[in-house]
Amino acid sequence: MISFIYFDVGGVAMLDFSGTNKWELLKKEMGVNKANNATWENVWSLHKNEVCVNKDVDTLVPLFREAGFDLPKDYSMLESFINLFEKNETIWSVMESAKRKYRVGLLTNMYPRLLDELFSRKLIPPKEWWEIIIDSSEVGLQKPDKKIFEIAQQRAGVNGNEILFVENSPEHVQGARNFGWQTFAYDSSLPKESSKKLMELLDSNSL
């Protein structure tokens, strides 16, 4: 039985960097090469776990400059990310169909300010579609922390085994399974095929 479906955003509701070379494109834009790649990776690794919780990703720009990267005065990492994201056309009809049969929400690891930008640029279905939105930068926790699943389940108001989580990260899929949720592992490298499979499962009610 499914009473509530949570969808991930990056890699599901929209196509992010998963399974692509977009990280390399972002780094190239920032002036990363073989000689300074380790420096860039060091700055990013020191802060990457904070930027989905309590640190704006654009606060990293001065740190990259201090590390020797010559970035334009008005450079925005957030804007660079958004410019490389793509609308996942294949998932919209699936989500629209799902919300006619089930209660639906979003559960996402997200940089501060990013989710509102995704809504405003229509890269993901509109805010009005979602009964509940769990944004890591708002709750101060991120997947696969057990506590964010606790919050999501509490807000949904149903038992964990009645929640289906559609997610592309194997680590986050496993975290939801460990918490007793049903899961659908979305392959963001094959969005058309994965969306079709999800639609078939929802239509057949065989989850």
N, C-alpha and C positions, 0 to 999 in steps of 0.2 A: 504494500500500500504506500502510495506517495501522497503526502499532504502539502508539501512545500518543495519548491525547486530553487536552489541558489545557483546562479551562474557566476563564474569568474569573468573578469573584464579582459585583461591583457592576455591575448592568445585564444580567447573564446569570443566574447562580445565584440572584440576588435582584434585585428592582426598586429601584434607588436613585433618584438625582435626575435621571438621564438622560432627556431629552425631556419633562420635567415643569416645573411651577412651584415645585418644592419648595425650591429655593434661596431664592426670594422668601419662602416661608413661614418658613424658618429665620431669615432676616434680619429679618422682621417680628417674630418671637418675641424677637429680640435687641434690638428697639427701633430698627431701621434705618428711616429715612425719606428723603425727597428731600434734606433739608438735611445729613444726616450719612452718606449712602450712600458718598460718595467716601472718607470717613475709614475706614469699615468695609472697603471694597475695598482700601485701601492697607495696612491691617494684615494682611488675609488674603493679599494678593499677596506680601507680604514673607516669609511663613512657609509658604505652601501646599505648596511643594516639599519642605519638611522633615517635614511631618506624616505622610507615608507612608514615611519613612525612619528618622528618629531623634528626632523630637519628638512628644510626646503632645499631641493636639489640645486637651486641657483646659488645657495650659500657656498657650494663647492667651487664655483667659478673663481673667486679670489684665491682659493687654495691651489687650484691648478695654475693660476698665474704665478703664484709664489714658487711653484715647483718648476717654472721655466716655460710654460706654455703661453704663447703670444696670442691671446684671444681678444677679439674686438671689444671696445668699450661697452657696447650694448649687447654683448653675447649672452644668450640664455640657453642653458642646458634643457630646461623644460620645453622651450620652443623647438629645440632641435629634436627632442624625442617626439613631440607631437607631429612634426613635419615628416617623420619617418613611419608613423603609424598609418594603418590603412583600415578602412571600413570593411568589416567581414560581411559582405552582402549575403552570404549563404546562411547565416545564422538568424537573420531578422525574422524570416517567416516561421522558423522553428520556435523562436521566443514568443512571437505573437500567438502562435497556436498553443504553446504551453500555458500562456497566461489566461487563455479562455477556459482551460480545464483545471488549472492549479493556481495556488498562490505562488508568486514568484518574487525573487529578490536578487541583489548583487552582493557578492562577498569577494572583496578584492584587496590585494596589497597595492597601495597607491601613493604616489608622491603628493604632498600637500599642493592644493590648487588644481591638480591635474584632472580630477574627475569632472569638475565643473567645466573645464575647457573641452573635455571630450563630449559632454552633453551639448555645449553651445556650438560646437563645430559639427555636430551630428555624426560623429564617428561611432557612436553607440546609440541604441534605442533610447528614447527620451525618458527623463526622470519619472514622468507620470506613469510609465509602464510598471514601475517597481513598488511593491508594497513596503519592502525593507531594503535599505542599503547599508551594508557594513563596510566602511572604508577604514583601512588600517591607520591612515594618518589622522582620522577622527577619533578612533577608539584607543590609539596608542599601543596597539598590538598588531602582529602580522602573522599570517599563515607561515608555517604549520603549528604555531603556538596553540596548545590545547585551549587556552583561555579565549581566543577569538572564536573558536567553534562553540564554546559554552555561551558566549554572548549571542552569537547568531541563532543558536537553538532556543535560547531563552526568549529572544524577540519574536521568533517564529511561533512560539507557544505550542510546539508539537514534540512528540518523542523523536529521538535521533534517528530511529529506524524508519521514520516517515519522511525524512529529508533526503532529497537527491541533490548531489553537488556535481555540477558540470565544470570540470577543471582540466587544464592542460599540463600542469606541473606534476610529474610522478610523486614528488615529495609531498605536495599538498593533497593529492589524491589519497595517498597513504595516511596522511594525518587525519583526513576526514573519515576514512575507513576505521582507523584506530579508535575514533570517537563514536563509532557505531552508525555512521551515516551510510546511505547508499551512494554510489559514485558512478560517474560516466567519465572515462578518460578521453578527453577531446584531443585529437591530433591536429595541432595548429599548422603543421606542414602540409596537411591534406584537408583543408577546411570544407571543401565541397562534399567530399566523401564522408567526413566525420559528421557534418550537419545532417546529411541524408540518413546516416545510421541512427543518429539521435532522434530524428523525426519518426523514423520507423519504430523505434523502441517506445516512444511516447504514444504513438498511434495504436500500437499493439498492446500497450499496457503490460508489457512483459518484463518490466524492470523488477 
